[in-house]
């Protein structure tokens, strides 16, 4: 449903997007992750036909973005990372206005708007002026606006940007609901863990290059295979160091805020054996706990492995 081939965007001598090859299957959610300035917005603006690729090709729903921009625009709902609202329109009027812009059948506008208002949890705000909504409510309204012409593809640029924790939770619930509609969704963000319960696949963008792509299931499998153990101990004679270095499942040892952090690749049984060996070696442990896997650290680890191949 979304395909790019050696997609490049340059601004003068600066390369914002460098030969991205991306493929997003119909009905899936793809998360594009990267820090600010990585090229996410530049990539999405080309897919949304708002800027022209310097080189390469991009296809949405089978249409090439440069040759068939009108068809692409009818196929997508695009939510930019920043947007303006119309102060003198209510929520319902706002959605009806954009439906008219897309020539939606007038018989469908009202029921579709009512359905979408309920889906984005703004039922009690349908007659409220848009500028009176909180930022989180406006973000959710923008998603409803993207859906008014029933596009097959949604392109959402930083949909949780600038939201407070409660609004982020509400936005995540909306995105989880959208996932069940069968739409193809491309989401960009710089906060990886927000996609863990939404995306089917995640790609990391770094300095304009797509350095790694992994299915969410692959990440979850790796989270079970690699874990971090936090150790605090009173050690005499370097017994702790000797035991850890002798264990082939120990991949990395470093000082952390809570104690010694050990990246461990073994099973839970092997982890228990490690604890037994430490005790038998005379190491007086005050803490031996498994640290929850940080999905962001895990993905960066996976991307580093793929870059080294």
Number of C-alpha atoms within 10 A of each C-alpha: 17 21 20 21 15 14 20 24 23 15 9 7 6 8 16 21 27 22 19 22 16 16 14 19 14 15 17 20 26 27 27 26 25 22 15 12 14 20 22 27 20 21 24 22 17 20 28 24 19 14 15 17 21 15 15 15 22 27 19 23 17 14 19 19 25 18 13 14 17 12 15 23 20 14 20 23 25 23 22 17 16 10 9 9 12 12 11 11 17 19 26 20 19 21 27 21 15 17 24 14 10 14 11 15 11 11 8 12 21 16 11 19 23 16 15 21 23 15 18 22 17 20 14 9 17 18 13 15 18 23 16 13 16 11 17 21 19 19 25 24 24 23 25 26 24 22 23 23 23 19 17 19 28 23 23 23 21 21 24 25 16 13 17 11 11 10 18 17 14 18 23 18 17 17 22 16 13 19 18 10 9 13 18 23 27 22 23 27 24 20 15 21 13 17 24 17 12 22 21 20 22 24 21 25 24 19 17 22 20 22 16 18 19 16 13 20 12 12 18 15 10 18 18 13 13 19 23 22 20 21 19 16 15 12 15 11 10 11 19 21 13 12 16 18 14 9 14 10 18 20 15 13 17 10 11 11 7 10 15 17 22 22 18 22 20 19 14 13 9 14 18 11 12 18 16 11 17 20 14 11 17 14 21 16 15 10 14 15 12 16 13 10 15 13 18 14 11 17 23 14 13 17 18 13 11 13 10 6 5
